[in-house]
Amino acid sequence: MNIERYQGGDLMNFFSKFLEGREIRKLAAEYVRQSGLTAAEAHRSLERQTERLQISRPGKSQLWYMEKILYDLQRDRGRS
């Protein structure tokens, strides 16, 4: 990839998206660890929960949905 072709805001947007993607992957891995499910089950669960949140709270970023799902898991596990 030729980074020189990105200008000003485009470069910032590129890095912002890159960092957001890394954070999403990190949160997904944390969900797998904390959920107690197999990796495949956890990823299917994440997909279902994300779809539900996108319906009930449209217009949020993918990062927001992941943070909300992990927050809810931790909150609910604290009640047990």
For each residue, the residues with C-beta under 8 A, 3 or more apart:
1:
2: 5
3: 6 11
4:
5: 2
6: 3 10 11 14
7: 10 11
8: 11 12
9: 12 13
10: 6 7 13 14
11: 3 6 7 8 14 15
12: 8 9 15 16
13: 9 10 16 17
14: 6 10 11 17 18
15: 11 12 18 19
16: 12 13 19 20
17: 13 14 20 21
18: 14 15 21 22
19: 15 16 22 23
20: 16 17 23 24 61 62 63
21: 17 18 24 25
22: 18 19 25 26
23: 19 20 26 27 63 66
24: 20 21 27 28 62 63 66
25: 21 22 28 29
26: 22 23 29 30
27: 23 24 30 31 63 66 67 70
28: 24 25 31 32 43 46 66
29: 25 26 32 33
30: 26 27 33 34 70
31: 27 28 34 35 42 45 46 66 69 70 73
32: 28 29 35 37 39 42 43
33: 29 30
34: 30 31 70 73 74 77
35: 31 32 41 42 45 73
36:
37: 32 41 42 45
38: 41 42
39: 32 42 43
40: 43 44
41: 35 37 38 44 45
42: 31 32 35 37 38 39 45 46
43: 28 32 39 40 46 47
44: 40 41 47 48
45: 31 35 37 41 42 48 49
46: 28 31 42 43 49 50 66 69
47: 43 44 50 51
48: 44 45 51 52
49: 45 46 52 53 65 69
50: 46 47 53 54 62 65 66 69
51: 47 48 54 55
52: 48 49 55 56
53: 49 50 56 57 60 65 68 69
54: 50 51 57 58 60 65
55: 51 52 58
56: 52 53
57: 53 54 60 68
58: 54 55
59:
60: 53 54 57 64 65 68
61: 20 64 65
62: 20 24 50 65 66
63: 20 23 24 27 66 67
64: 60 61 67 68
65: 49 50 53 54 60 61 62 68 69
66: 23 24 27 28 31 46 50 62 63 69 70
67: 27 63 64 70 71
68: 53 57 60 64 65 71 72
69: 31 46 49 50 53 65 66 72 73
70: 27 30 31 34 66 67 73 74
71: 67 68 74 75
72: 68 69 75 76
73: 31 34 35 69 70 76 77
74: 34 70 71 77 78
75: 71 72 78 79
76: 72 73 79 80
77: 34 73 74 80
78: 74 75
79: 75 76
80: 76 77
